[in-house]
Amino acid sequence: MKIVLSWIHSFILIITAIIFLITVWALLKVFGIKILKWRLKNARNSSTSLKKIYNTVWSASQYLPIECKCIEIASTVKFIAALYFIDASVILGISNNPFTAHAWVKSGEYTYGLEGAGNFTVMGKF
């Protein structure tokens, strides 16, 4: 029974990730980064849940017909984490060599989406 519930929870998370990726993609195109300027009160830290959310969102983004970049993925993780009352912040950073921008998710001391991305100077935290 526990395996079935785990499978159902994973399936619901995948469907949620797809819906939120498309929604966040559209919201970012229309309203820009302003949609990220909110914070959850009384949120908890849960690194294992946030890692599962990040991995699911990243995997779902690979199969969508729209191009989901790091900002869409990080924003979607923040919105889904809010559904589970998990504290998550989207961090925007830039690198000089080569000049690139990147977005990743941070919760407490844990960082998701920055693996092997190099040294970035933090420009904003949402």
DARAMO-V462440 format. One record per run of one state. SS is the DSSP state (@ for helix, = for strand, . for the rest). FROM is the first residue (numbers start at 1). TO is the last residue. If there is no record, write none. Layout:
# DARAMO-V462440
SS:FROM:TO, SS:FROM:TO
This chain:
# DARAMO-V462440
.:1:1, @:2:36, .:37:43, =:44:44, .:45:46, @:47:61, .:62:69, @:70:83, .:84:85, =:86:86, .:87:88, =:89:95, .:96:99, =:100:107, .:108:109, =:110:112, .:113:120, =:121:125, .:126:126
